[in-house]
Structures are given as structure tokens and as C-alpha cells.
Amino acid sequence: MTAHTPANDETGAAGAAGAAGVDGAPADASGSAGGSSATTGASGSGAPAATGGGSNTAAGTVSTGAPFSAVGPSAPGGTGAATGTAAGTVSTGAAFGALASSAPGGTGAANATAAGTVSTGAALGAVGPSATGGPGSATGTAAGALSTGAAFSALGPSATGGTGGATGTAAGTVSTGGGSSITADAFGGGTGVGPGGRAGSRAALKGVVLTGRAGLAAGIGSVVVAATSGLLHVPGLLCVAAFEAVLGAGIALDLAQCGRPQDLEFDRQGDTTARLGTQVRVSMFIRNTGRKPLTGVLRDAWPPSAGNGVYAPAVPPIGDHSASPEPGRGIGDVPLHTPLEPRHAIDLAPGAAQRIDTVLTPSRRGDRRPDLVTVRSIGPLGLAGRQVSREVPWRVRVLPPFHSRKHLPSRLLQLRETDGRSPVLVRGQGSEFDSLREYVMGDDVRSIDWRATARRNDVVVRTWRPERDRHVVIVLDTSRTSAGRVGDEPKLDSAMDAALLLTAVATRAGDRVDLLAYDDDLRASVTGALPGRTLAVFSDTMATLEPALVELDGAGLTRHLLGRVRRRSLIVMLTSLDTASINEGLLPELRQLTRKHTVILASVADPRIAELASARGSANAVFAAASAELSLSVRRRTADELSRIGVDVVDAVPLDFAPALADRYLALKAQGRL
């Protein structure tokens, strides 16, 4: 049994609604609400269908020429085989029209559908999403034509298909000649095997697009239609229909003639690693496997930190013509160059291929992956086209910049002199025996080998060389203190730069170097790397390290080092010389390490504090200098306390930090303390 709203509401009462249908019969029933109303019209939702087989429908013609109209959602379909449908024609020429979503289909085999024509010539029109299809085999569909010539329209997504084999679809014609249109993404089916979407995959986003030329044609056509209707006394609806037919035919021709972006095959090649600040080139090969030529535009989207951009001049301040030629530079706070993501024109005949090169200049360490590749194919008239966005995976790992590489030649020369492989006055220092030679003026008398002297009847001295094949363990502190910025970069980046220089020198000296990254847990570890590959492996591991907002677990770090490093080694801890963290976390644990290992604690100092300590000239400057001097004295006192328990401390500003740490290593090696 079904109840309906009146076929005609001559009073035009605002908010008039259809009455809801009552429950269907137990075996086969339906609940529907439909009809038409004039000024403001709404069709109410159908009542729930009974168990068995049934349908729920809210349909009809609503609000022809009215300011507002809506078709209400249908109620849930019954268990068994059921259909939930909201369909019809809504708001022809109205100010607003909306077709509400259908309710979930019943368990078994069910259809949930929202379809129809909405808001022909209206200001705004929307088709709501269809609801979830029922378990078993179900279909959720939102389809139809909406807002032909309207200013705004939206086609809502269809809901997820039911468990088993399911299809979710959002399709139709949206906003022909309109100013704005939105077509929502379709959902794939559920967990079963069938025509639904693939579980765990990101489907390509497809759609139909209208160009600015179509909008311009719609605007000009509206003026022509209005003038023609007034001058020739032709009914407005007839003029609108004729114009829409012509414009729709042009759009349909474009859609039929343009190439299918779905027929393109993509393949990436190029660089996979790069130092921070250097350029990376990634090439993408595109092949048209379809039967139609494809002309359009391609956008290869990358995150902003990947540096995929060209610089276009922005508008400078009025009256100022001193535009800077360098990207990113401007006058005052006004940038004169704005980064734009490049678009690439493509023109592919059937079977043809094209290569597109993307040049990246990354601005951050870590892995940089592209977003979606969007291809827009435009028809011959330029009114409409097809667009597809899909994933074309790639990864570029951005390594630390290694600014201190410039200090490597001088440190290697110093290493060769210490090792005795360069002609210097002193043969070499260290604790490992090298050879015997005759005594020359200036040699240390403690190096005289008296037994060899007695056999040769000449004074002979022993020469030494620094120990080789020693073990160096570099520990990077990735706790919250490493996130602080000193100068232009975080402390962690300065520590990485120093670690890379030390690694390069130590591996050339024949020592074995391992790496640990630790905060409250082990974040990264590299052990046993081949001497020729150590620097590359360390850079690759450091690339993805980021500071963690946790405190350094000194006790856990010490336990890990004592349990892992059995033989006597040089342990280099790159951390902050912060009094609180040292006294509370590291100082008691460092005493255990210094009993068995040689320990260096290296920290980056803030040059701004030293500048403030020397400032004078005003009361504020004097107060700032006093505060800075107090900070420096506390820092020196902490360093002295570490030195008393046998820890070598390196405390230097970022510019001198990496070479200072390398010099301390070379000094310890020359003294035979490794």
C-alpha cells in the first residue's frame, strides 16, 4: 500500500513534502513517493520494504520552475532481493535542485541507485551519493545528467558495493556549460571476488573535463539566448533547449574524438639518489597504445620539498623596477619569483612514445616520492576532454649534503704525514712498529734500538706508525636536543656532516667504522660495511633519520654499546653539551664506557652566544652579554667535568665542527691512544 503527495500543489506552500509510504506486504511490496509540485516541492522517502523481495522508490517530477526542490532518499530495501532507488527529474529551471541518496540495498542481491536529471538551467544542482549495496551481490550507482548550463553542480560518489562481488559507480553528465562542476570518485566493491574494486589498490581517477572555451561558449550563448528570446519573442525554454543541443553536440564530439588517457603506458627512469642541494633528473616514458591520437597536457606532481618547479616572475611593487633575477629573491618581503609546477604538452600518435624529463632540486633530506601523474586529453574543438590521474611510482633518496668534504684533502695529507708515508722530518708517530733506520739529528733518543745498534756498530732508531684496523663507533643522538637549530640547519644535520668527514678519514686510515643512531631506542645501525662502501652506506642510512621528541636514554645506550662492542674501541658520541641532559642521563653512564673504551663527546656550539657575550654599548647588550657569558661558563664547566672522567670533548661552532672532530681523531691516532 502506497501514499502519494498531491499531483499539483497550487498553494505553493514552502516546504511541502510527500507522505512516506507504509510498510510493504510480506512477500513482495514497495514503498514510493512521487509526483510534482510548483513553487517549492519535495518528494518524501519511501518506507522500508518488507523481507522477501521489494523496492523503495522516491521518484517523480518536482518543482518545475520553483526556487527550491528536492527528492528525498528512499528507505532501506528488504532482506532478499531488493532495490532502493531515488530517481526522477528535479528542478527544471529552478534556483536549487537536489536528488537525495538512496538508502542501503537489502541483504542478498540488491541495487542502491540515485539517478535522474537534476536542475536543468538552475543555479545549483546536486545528485547525492547512493548508499551501500547489501551483502552478497550488490550495485551502488549515482548517475544521470545534472545542472545543464548551471553555475555549479556536483555529482556525489556512489557508496561501497556490498561484500562479495559489487560495483560502485558515479557517472553521468555534469554541469554542461556550467561555471564549476565536481564529479566524485567512485568506490570499488567490497571484499569478495567480482566486478568490484581491487582490495588494497589505488585505482586511477578518471573523469570528463570541460575547458574554459566551453565556459566562454556557455556565457556567450546565454547572452545570445536572452537577446533572441526577447527580440524574436521565442519561448525561452525553446531557445535554451536549442543552444544546449548545439553545445552538447560539440562537447559530445570532443569526447568522442579525443584520445583515451587510459590507453597510455608510463615508465620512469633516472636518478635514485642525490646529495641535498644538487639536481636530480627523472625521465618518464609515455607510450600511446590506443587507436586514436592523443593531444593534451601532462602534470607530474611531486611534493614541494622535491623541488619540482619553475620560477615565474610575480608582480613587483608599484614603482619599483629593481627585480631580482635570482629565483626566490625579492624586494623586502615581496617575492619576485613564484615557483610553479611545470606542465608538459604531449602529442602522441597511435603507437608513438614521448619522453618527459623532470628536474628536481630537493630542499630536504629523506625519500621523495611522486604523487599522481595527471593526463588531460582535449578534443579537436577544445570544449571538453578526458582526464586520468594514476600512480607512476619512483623514489629519490636525498642524502646529507656533506659540506665538510672540502676539508678531506688536508686531513688525508695530515694522515699520510702521521702514518709516515710522506717525507717529513719525523718518520712517524704511533705505537705500532714500522722499521729501523740510522739515527739522524733531531730523533728522539728514546727511539734508539740498542740491540740493533750493538750489532751494526751504528746508532739505529725504531720508527713507528699509527695503529691500523682499529674500531671506531659513531653514535648519533636523535633525541629532542638534536632538533634545535644552530645557524641555518638542525644540530642533527651538523652532526651528520661531522660523522661523514670522520668516516672518510678513518676508513682511509684503515680503521673499521660502525654507526648507531639512538634516542630512547635504536633507530638505525650500520656494522661491518666494506671499507670502500662505508661512506655511501652511512649517507644512505642518515638520509631518513629525523629527530624524535623524546629524551636520550643514556642507560639504554650504554648497555647497548657495552653489549655490542667487545674489544677496545673509539666511541664518538655526537650529542648536545647540555648540562641538564649530561648530568641526568649521560654522566653516570660515561664512567662505565671510559673504563673500557676511548670516548669522544662532540657537540655543536651556537656562535650567536659568543657574539652576545662580546656585545657592549647599551644596557640591554650588557645584560645579554652577562646571560651569554653565564651560559658559556656552565658549558665549560660541564666540559671540564667530562674531561675529569676521561672523556675527550669537542665543542665547536658549525663551521669548524667537522674539521675539529677529524683533528681530534688524528691526534689520538698519532698518540697511539686508539
C-alpha positions in Angstrom: 0.0 0.0 0.0 1.4 3.4 -1.0 0.6 7.0 -0.2 1.5 9.9 -2.5 1.7 13.7 -2.3 -0.9 15.6 -4.4 -0.1 15.8 -8.1 -0.4 19.6 -8.0 0.2 21.9 -5.1 -1.5 25.1 -6.2 -0.9 26.9 -2.9 2.9 26.7 -3.4 3.4 26.2 0.3 7.1 26.3 1.3 8.4 23.0 2.5 5.6 20.8 1.2 6.6 17.2 1.4 5.3 13.9 0.2 4.0 11.5 2.7 6.0 8.4 3.5 4.9 5.0 2.1 3.7 2.5 4.6 5.3 -1.0 5.1 5.1 -3.3 2.1 3.4 -6.7 2.1 5.5 -9.5 3.5 6.2 -11.2 0.2 6.6 -8.5 -2.4 6.0 -4.9 -1.7 7.2 -1.4 -2.4 7.1 2.0 -0.8 7.3 5.0 -3.1 6.7 8.8 -3.0 6.4 10.8 -6.2 4.6 13.5 -8.1 5.1 17.1 -8.9 4.7 20.4 -7.1 5.1 24.0 -8.3 6.7 26.6 -6.0 8.7 24.6 -3.5 8.5 20.8 -3.9 9.9 17.8 -2.2 9.2 14.1 -2.7 9.3 12.2 0.5 11.3 9.0 1.0 9.7 5.5 0.5 9.1 3.3 3.5 11.2 0.3 4.2 10.5 -2.7 2.0 9.4 -5.9 3.8 11.6 -9.0 4.0 11.4 -11.0 0.8 11.5 -9.1 -2.4 10.7 -5.4 -2.7 11.7 -1.9 -3.7 11.8 1.5 -2.2 11.4 4.5 -4.6 11.3 8.2 -4.3 10.7 9.5 -7.8 8.7 11.9 -10.0 8.9 15.4 -11.4 9.4 18.0 -8.8 9.4 21.8 -8.8 9.3 22.8 -12.4 10.5 26.4 -12.3 10.4 26.5 -8.5 13.1 28.2 -6.3 13.9 25.0 -4.4 13.2 21.3 -4.9 14.4 18.0 -3.5 13.7 14.3 -3.9 14.1 12.6 -0.6 16.0 9.4 -0.1 14.4 6.0 -0.5 14.2 3.8 2.6 16.3 0.6 3.0 15.4 -2.4 0.8 14.2 -5.5 2.5 16.2 -8.7 3.1 16.3 -11.0 0.0 16.3 -9.2 -3.3 15.6 -5.5 -3.0 16.1 -2.2 -4.8 16.5 1.2 -3.2 16.0 3.9 -5.8 15.8 7.7 -5.8 15.2 8.9 -9.4 13.3 11.4 -11.5 13.5 14.9 -12.9 14.1 17.7 -10.4 14.1 21.5 -10.6 13.8 22.2 -14.3 14.9 25.9 -14.4 14.8 26.2 -10.6 17.3 28.0 -8.3 18.3 24.9 -6.4 17.7 21.2 -7.0 19.0 18.2 -5.2 18.4 14.5 -5.6 19.0 12.8 -2.3 20.8 9.5 -1.9 19.0 6.1 -2.0 19.2 4.0 1.2 21.1 0.8 1.6 20.0 -2.2 -0.6 18.8 -5.2 1.3 20.8 -8.3 2.1 21.1 -10.8 -0.8 21.1 -9.2 -4.2 20.3 -5.5 -4.1 20.6 -2.3 -6.1 21.1 1.1 -4.5 20.6 3.8 -7.1 20.4 7.6 -7.3 19.8 8.6 -10.9 17.9 11.2 -13.0 18.1 14.7 -14.4 18.6 17.5 -11.9 18.5 21.3 -12.2 18.3 21.9 -15.9 19.4 25.5 -16.2 19.4 26.0 -12.5 21.9 27.9 -10.3 22.9 24.8 -8.4 22.2 21.1 -8.7 23.4 18.1 -6.9 22.9 14.3 -7.1 23.5 12.7 -3.7 25.5 9.5 -3.4 23.9 6.2 -3.5 24.0 4.1 -0.3 25.9 0.9 0.3 24.8 -2.1 -1.6 23.7 -5.1 0.5 25.9 -8.1 1.3 26.0 -10.7 -1.5 25.9 -9.2 -4.9 25.1 -5.5 -4.9 25.4 -2.4 -7.0 25.6 1.2 -5.8 25.1 3.8 -8.6 24.8 7.5 -8.7 24.2 8.5 -12.4 22.4 10.9 -14.6 22.6 14.4 -16.0 22.6 17.4 -13.7 22.8 21.2 -14.0 22.9 21.6 -17.7 24.1 25.2 -18.1 24.1 25.8 -14.4 26.6 27.8 -12.3 27.5 24.9 -10.0 26.8 21.2 -9.9 28.1 18.2 -8.1 27.7 14.5 -8.7 28.1 12.7 -5.4 30.1 9.4 -5.1 28.4 6.1 -5.1 28.8 4.1 -1.9 30.8 1.0 -1.4 29.4 -2.2 -3.1 28.4 -5.0 -0.8 30.5 -7.9 0.4 31.1 -10.4 -2.4 31.1 -9.0 -5.9 30.0 -5.4 -6.0 30.2 -2.3 -8.2 30.2 1.3 -7.1 29.7 3.9 -9.8 29.4 7.6 -10.1 28.8 8.6 -13.7 26.9 10.9 -15.9 26.9 14.3 -17.4 27.8 17.1 -15.0 27.4 20.8 -15.5 27.3 21.2 -19.2 28.4 24.8 -19.8 28.5 25.5 -16.1 31.0 27.5 -14.1 32.0 24.8 -11.8 31.5 21.1 -11.6 32.5 18.2 -9.3 32.4 14.5 -10.1 33.2 12.5 -7.1 35.5 9.4 -7.2 33.8 6.1 -7.5 34.3 3.4 -4.8 35.3 -0.1 -5.8 33.5 -3.1 -4.5 34.0 -4.9 -1.2 35.9 -7.9 -0.1 34.7 -10.6 -2.4 35.8 -11.5 -6.0 33.7 -9.9 -8.7 33.3 -6.7 -10.6 34.2 -4.6 -7.6 37.5 -2.7 -7.0 40.7 -4.4 -6.1 41.4 -4.6 -2.4 44.4 -2.5 -1.2 45.0 -0.8 -4.6 44.6 2.8 -5.5 42.6 3.0 -8.7 43.2 5.5 -11.4 41.0 8.6 -11.1 39.1 9.2 -14.3 36.7 12.0 -15.4 35.4 14.2 -18.0 36.5 17.8 -18.0 35.2 21.0 -19.6 37.6 23.6 -20.8 37.5 27.4 -20.4 36.4 27.6 -24.0 33.2 25.7 -23.1 32.5 28.1 -20.3 33.1 31.0 -22.6 30.8 29.5 -25.1 28.1 29.0 -22.5 28.4 32.6 -21.3 28.2 34.0 -24.9 25.3 31.6 -25.6 23.4 32.8 -22.6 23.6 36.3 -23.8 22.6 35.3 -27.3 19.7 33.2 -26.0 18.4 36.0 -23.8 18.6 38.5 -26.7 17.0 36.1 -29.2 14.2 35.3 -26.8 13.4 38.9 -26.2 13.7 40.2 -29.8 12.1 37.3 -31.6 9.5 36.6 -28.9 10.6 33.0 -28.9 9.9 31.0 -25.8 12.9 30.9 -23.5 12.8 27.2 -22.9 12.9 26.6 -26.6 16.0 28.8 -27.1 17.7 27.2 -24.1 17.0 23.7 -25.5 18.3 24.7 -28.9 21.5 26.2 -27.5 22.1 23.3 -25.1 21.7 20.9 -28.0 24.3 22.6 -30.1 26.7 23.0 -27.1 26.1 19.4 -26.0 26.7 18.1 -29.6 30.1 19.9 -29.6 31.0 18.5 -26.2 29.9 15.0 -27.3 32.0 15.4 -30.5 35.1 16.3 -28.5 34.6 13.4 -26.1 34.2 11.0 -29.0 37.3 12.3 -30.9 39.8 12.9 -28.1 42.3 10.2 -27.3 41.8 8.0 -24.2 44.3 8.8 -21.4 43.6 5.3 -20.1 45.5 3.9 -23.1 48.8 5.4 -22.1 51.6 3.4 -20.6 54.1 5.0 -18.2 57.6 4.1 -17.3 60.1 6.0 -15.1 63.9 6.0 -15.3 66.6 8.3 -13.9 68.5 9.1 -10.7 67.5 7.4 -7.5 69.9 9.2 -5.1 71.3 12.7 -4.8 73.0 15.0 -2.3 70.9 17.7 -0.8 71.1 20.8 -2.9 72.1 19.1 -6.1 69.8 18.5 -9.1 68.1 15.2 -10.0 66.8 14.2 -13.4 63.9 11.7 -13.6 62.6 10.7 -17.0 59.2 9.4 -17.8 58.5 7.5 -21.0 54.9 7.6 -22.2 53.5 5.3 -24.9 50.1 5.6 -26.6 48.7 2.1 -27.0 45.3 3.3 -28.2 43.9 3.7 -31.7 43.4 7.4 -31.5 46.0 10.2 -31.4 46.2 12.0 -28.1 46.9 15.7 -27.7 46.8 17.4 -24.3 48.7 18.3 -21.1 50.6 16.2 -18.5 51.2 17.2 -14.9 53.8 15.2 -13.0 53.1 16.1 -9.4 55.8 15.9 -6.7 55.8 17.2 -3.1 57.1 20.7 -2.7 60.2 19.6 -0.9 61.3 17.6 -4.0 61.8 21.0 -5.8 59.9 20.2 -9.0 59.2 23.8 -10.1 60.0 26.5 -12.5 60.1 30.1 -11.4 57.8 32.7 -13.0 58.1 36.4 -12.2 55.5 37.7 -9.8 54.2 41.3 -9.9 56.8 43.6 -8.2 55.7 46.5 -6.0 54.4 49.5 -7.9 57.1 51.9 -9.0 60.0 49.5 -8.1 61.7 48.1 -11.2 64.7 46.5 -9.4 63.5 43.0 -10.0 66.0 40.4 -8.8 67.0 37.8 -11.5 67.5 35.0 -8.9 64.7 32.6 -8.0 63.2 33.2 -4.7 64.8 36.6 -4.2 62.6 39.7 -3.9 62.3 43.3 -2.7 61.8 43.4 1.0 59.2 40.7 1.9 57.7 40.6 -1.6 58.9 37.6 -3.7 59.6 38.5 -7.3 59.7 34.8 -8.4 57.0 32.3 -7.6 57.6 28.6 -8.0 55.2 26.9 -10.4 54.7 23.3 -11.1 55.5 22.7 -14.8 53.0 21.2 -17.2 54.2 19.3 -20.2 52.5 19.3 -23.6 52.0 15.8 -25.2 51.2 14.9 -28.7 51.1 11.2 -29.3 50.1 9.3 -32.4 48.8 5.7 -32.0 51.8 3.6 -31.0 54.1 6.6 -30.6 56.2 7.3 -27.5 57.4 10.5 -25.8 59.9 11.2 -23.1 59.4 13.9 -20.4 62.3 15.0 -18.2 61.6 16.3 -14.7 64.5 18.2 -13.0 64.3 18.1 -9.2 66.2 20.2 -6.7 65.3 18.7 -3.3 65.3 21.0 -0.3 65.1 18.3 2.5 66.8 15.0 3.3 64.8 11.8 3.0 62.8 9.8 0.5 60.9 11.9 -2.1 58.2 10.1 -4.0 55.9 11.5 -6.7 52.2 12.0 -6.3 49.8 11.3 -9.2 50.5 11.8 -12.9 47.6 13.5 -14.4 46.9 13.5 -18.2 44.3 15.6 -19.8 43.3 14.8 -23.4 41.4 17.6 -25.2 39.1 17.2 -28.2 39.6 18.9 -31.6 37.1 21.7 -30.7 38.7 22.4 -27.4 35.4 22.3 -25.5 35.9 19.1 -23.4 38.2 16.2 -22.9 39.0 13.3 -20.7 41.3 13.2 -17.7 43.0 10.4 -15.9 45.2 10.5 -12.8 47.3 7.5 -11.8 50.3 6.5 -9.8 53.7 6.0 -11.5 55.9 5.0 -8.6 59.5 6.2 -8.1 61.8 7.1 -5.2 64.6 9.6 -4.9 66.6 9.3 -1.7 68.1 12.7 -0.8 71.4 12.2 1.1 73.1 14.6 3.5 75.0 17.4 1.6 78.5 16.6 3.1 79.6 20.2 3.1 82.8 19.3 5.0 84.1 17.3 2.0 86.3 20.3 1.3 88.3 19.6 4.4 89.1 16.0 3.4 92.2 16.6 1.3 94.0 18.5 4.0 93.1 15.8 6.6 94.3 13.0 4.4 97.6 14.8 3.9 97.9 15.1 7.7 97.1 11.4 8.0 99.8 10.4 5.5 102.4 12.5 7.4 101.4 10.9 10.6 101.5 7.4 9.0 105.0 8.0 7.7 104.0 7.8 4.0 105.1 11.4 3.2 108.7 12.7 3.5 108.8 14.7 6.7 111.4 15.3 9.4 109.8 12.8 11.8 109.4 9.4 10.4 106.1 8.8 12.1 104.4 8.5 15.4 102.2 5.8 16.9 102.6 2.6 18.8 102.9 0.1 16.0 106.5 -0.9 14.9 107.3 0.0 11.4 111.1 -0.3 10.6 114.7 0.5 11.7 116.9 3.3 10.3 120.0 5.2 11.1 119.9 7.9 13.8 119.7 11.5 12.5 120.0 14.7 14.4 116.6 15.5 16.0 115.4 12.0 16.5 114.0 11.1 20.0 116.8 9.2 21.9 114.0 7.1 23.4 113.6 5.5 20.0 117.1 4.1 19.8 117.2 0.4 19.5 120.4 -0.5 21.5 120.5 -4.2 20.4 120.4 -3.3 16.7 122.9 -0.5 17.4 125.3 -3.1 19.0 125.0 -5.4 16.0 125.6 -2.7 13.4 128.2 -0.7 15.2 126.0 2.4 14.3 123.2 4.1 16.1 119.8 2.8 14.9 116.4 4.0 15.9 113.0 2.4 15.6 110.2 4.0 13.6 106.6 3.7 14.4 103.3 4.1 12.7 99.8 4.7 13.9 97.7 1.6 14.6 95.6 0.3 11.8 92.4 -1.8 11.8 91.1 -0.1 14.9 87.4 0.0 15.7 85.5 3.4 15.6 81.8 3.6 16.7 80.0 6.8 15.8 76.8 7.4 17.8 74.3 9.9 16.5 71.9 11.4 19.2 68.5 11.7 17.5 66.6 12.8 20.7 64.8 16.2 21.1 68.1 18.1 21.6 69.2 17.3 18.1 66.2 19.1 16.6 67.4 22.5 17.8 68.7 24.8 15.0 72.2 26.3 15.2 72.7 28.7 12.3 70.9 27.5 9.2 70.4 23.9 10.0 69.5 21.5 12.8 72.1 20.1 15.1 71.5 16.6 13.7 72.5 17.8 10.2 75.7 19.3 11.6 76.4 16.1 13.4 75.8 14.0 10.3 78.3 16.2 8.4 81.0 15.7 11.0 80.3 12.0 11.1 80.8 11.7 7.3 84.1 13.5 7.4 85.3 11.4 10.3 84.2 8.2 8.5 86.1 9.3 5.3 89.3 9.9 7.2 89.1 6.8 9.4 88.4 4.4 6.6 91.4 5.9 4.7 93.4 5.3 7.8 92.5 1.6 7.7 90.1 1.6 10.6 86.7 -0.1 10.7 83.8 2.3 11.4 80.3 1.5 12.6 77.3 3.8 13.0 74.5 3.9 15.6 71.5 6.3 15.8 69.9 6.3 19.2 67.4 8.3 21.3 65.2 6.2 23.6 65.7 3.2 21.3 67.9 2.1 18.5 66.8 4.0 15.3 69.5 2.9 12.8 72.6 0.7 12.8 75.4 0.0 10.3 78.0 -2.5 11.1 80.6 -4.4 9.0 80.4 -2.2 5.9 83.1 -2.8 3.3 85.8 -0.1 3.5 85.1 1.2 0.0 81.3 1.4 0.6 81.2 2.7 4.2 80.7 6.3 3.3 77.9 5.5 0.8 76.1 3.2 3.2 76.3 5.8 6.1 74.9 8.5 3.8 72.1 6.3 2.7 71.2 5.4 6.3 71.4 9.0 7.6 69.1 10.3 4.8 65.9 9.1 6.5 66.9 10.0 10.1 64.8 12.7 11.8 64.9 14.0 15.4 62.4 12.4 17.8 60.7 14.4 20.5 62.0 12.1 23.3 64.8 12.3 25.9 68.0 10.4 25.3 68.1 7.2 27.2 71.7 7.2 28.4 71.5 4.0 30.4 70.0 2.1 27.4 72.6 3.5 25.1 75.4 2.4 27.4 74.0 -1.1 27.8 73.7 -1.4 24.1 77.3 -0.2 23.5 78.8 -2.4 26.2 76.9 -5.5 25.0 77.8 -4.9 21.4 81.4 -3.5 21.4 83.6 -6.2 23.0 87.1 -5.0 22.0 88.6 -1.7 23.0 87.3 0.9 20.5 86.9 4.6 19.9 83.4 5.7 20.7 82.4 9.1 19.2 79.1 10.5 20.7 77.6 13.3 18.7 75.2 14.8 21.1 74.4 18.1 22.9 76.6 19.5 25.6 73.5 20.4 27.6 74.2 20.5 31.3 70.8 19.0 32.4 70.9 16.1 29.9 74.5 15.4 30.5 74.3 15.4 34.3 71.0 13.4 34.5 71.4 11.0 31.6 75.0 10.5 30.4 77.5 11.4 33.1 76.9 8.4 35.3 77.0 6.1 32.2 80.1 7.6 30.6 82.1 6.5 33.5 81.4 2.9 32.6 82.4 3.5 29.0 85.7 5.2 29.7 86.9 2.2 31.7 86.9 0.1 28.6 86.9 2.4 25.6 88.2 5.8 24.4 85.3 8.2 24.3 84.9 11.5 22.4 81.8 13.6 23.1 81.3 16.1 20.3 78.8 18.9 20.4 77.8 21.9 18.2 78.1 25.3 19.8 75.9 28.2 19.0 78.0 31.1 17.6 75.3 33.5 18.5 76.0 33.0 22.2 79.7 34.0 21.7 78.6 37.1 19.8 76.2 38.1 22.5 78.9 37.6 25.2 81.2 40.2 23.5 78.4 42.7 22.8 78.6 46.1 24.6 77.2 49.6 24.1 73.8 49.6 25.8 72.2 48.3 29.0 70.3 45.6 27.0 73.5 44.5 25.3 75.3 44.3 28.7 72.5 42.2 30.2 72.5 39.9 27.1 76.3 39.6 27.4 76.1 38.6 31.1 73.5 36.0 30.3 75.6 34.6 27.4 78.7 34.5 29.5 76.9 32.6 32.2 75.7 30.1 29.6 79.3 29.7 28.3 80.7 29.2 31.7 78.2 26.5 32.5 79.1 24.8 29.2 82.8 25.0 30.0 82.2 23.6 33.5 80.3 20.6 32.0 83.2 20.0 29.6 85.7 20.1 32.4 83.7 17.6 34.4 83.6 15.2 31.4 87.3 15.6 30.9 88.0 14.6 34.5 86.3 11.2 33.9 88.4 10.6 30.8 86.1 11.9 28.0 87.6 14.0 25.2 85.3 16.9 24.5 85.0 18.6 21.1 82.9 21.8 21.3 82.9 24.0 18.2 80.7 26.2 16.0 79.1 24.5 12.9 81.7 26.0 10.5 84.6 24.4 12.5 82.8 21.4 14.0 83.5 18.7 11.4 87.3 19.5 10.9 87.7 19.9 14.7 86.4 16.3 15.2 88.6 14.9 12.5 91.6 16.7 14.0 90.9 15.2 17.4 90.7 11.7 15.9 94.1 12.2 14.1 95.7 13.5 17.3 94.5 10.4 19.2 95.8 8.2 16.4 99.2 9.8 16.4 99.4 9.4 20.2 98.7 5.7 20.0 95.6 6.1 22.2 93.2 4.1 19.9 
